[in-house]
Amino acid sequence: MAIIDTADLLSISDASRLGVSRLVHEAEAGHEQVLLRNNKPIAAVIGMKRLEELQQMQEELLDLSLTAARMLTAGPRRHGLDEVLAQFGYTREQLRDVPE
């Protein structure tokens, strides 16, 4: 669950009174708002810079997770493509012939 500062909570009714323009202006300035319906968070208004930062962090976390998983599961022996294909009964030529 996300950690939300209660000062950033805003009901949909209050958000409607403020207007989209003001919400967008505040998001651009770095003041994010969490919109509530029936006292439950349902959406967030954030600036593009923050969204890009979050997406970059998500990509980096995925890369880090994959690296850690590979390090924890890889043994000292490496397997080549031909060896893996042979294990499954295929050749490079058959792989090339597979339609995209």
N, C-alpha and C positions, 0 to 999 in steps of 0.2 A: 504494500500500500504506500502511496506517495505521502511524503511529509509536507503538510500544507500549513503555512502561516495563517492563523485565523484572521489576520488583518486583510488578507487577500481574498477572503470569501465574499461572494456577492450573489444575492438571489437573482433569478432571471428577471423578476419584476424590477428590481433596482437597476439591473443592467439595461433594461429597456428604457427606463427613465433617463439614465445617463446618455444613452445613444451609442451606436456603433462607432461613430467618429471619435468620441472621447475614449472608449475602450481601446481602440486601435492606437490612438495617440499615446495613451499610458503604456501600452505594450511595447511600442517603439522606444519609449523612454526607459524600458526595463522593469516596469511595474506590472507584474503578471497578475491576472485575476482568475480565480476559480469560481465558476458559475454553479449555483446550487438549484436543484429542483426538489422540493419537499425535504429540505435540509440534507440532501445527498449531493456530493460533487458529481457533475455530469460532463463538464467541459472546462477547458482552460483557454484563456486568451493570452498568447505569448508573442513576442516579437520574432521576426524571422532570424535575427542574429542568434537568439537563444535556441530556436528550433534547430538551426544548423549546428550549433554546439552540441545539442543533445544527440543529433544524428551522428555526428563525428564520434562522440563518446561511445555510442552504441556500436559503431563499426569497429572501433578500437577494442572494445570489450569482447566482441566476437572473435577478432583476430587473436587476442590474448588467450581466450578460452580454447580456441582450436590449437594454438601453440602448446598450451599447458597439457591438453589432452594428448596431443601427439608425443610430447616428452614423457608423459606418464605411461603411455601404452606401447611405445616403440621399444623394441629390443635392439640388441647390438647388430642383428642381421637385417639387411635391407633387401627388398624384393624388387626386381626389375619388371617393366611392363610385360615383356615376353613371358616371364615366369608366371605372372598373375593371370595373363590371358590363357596360358596353357592349363593352368589349374582349373579354369572354367571351360576349357575345351574350345578356345578360339585362337585365331592367329591375327597378326596385324593386318593382313590382307582382308580377312573377313570384317575386321573393325572398319577398315577404309570403305568397304562396300555397303555399310549400313547407311540408309538414307537419313538425312538430317531432319 
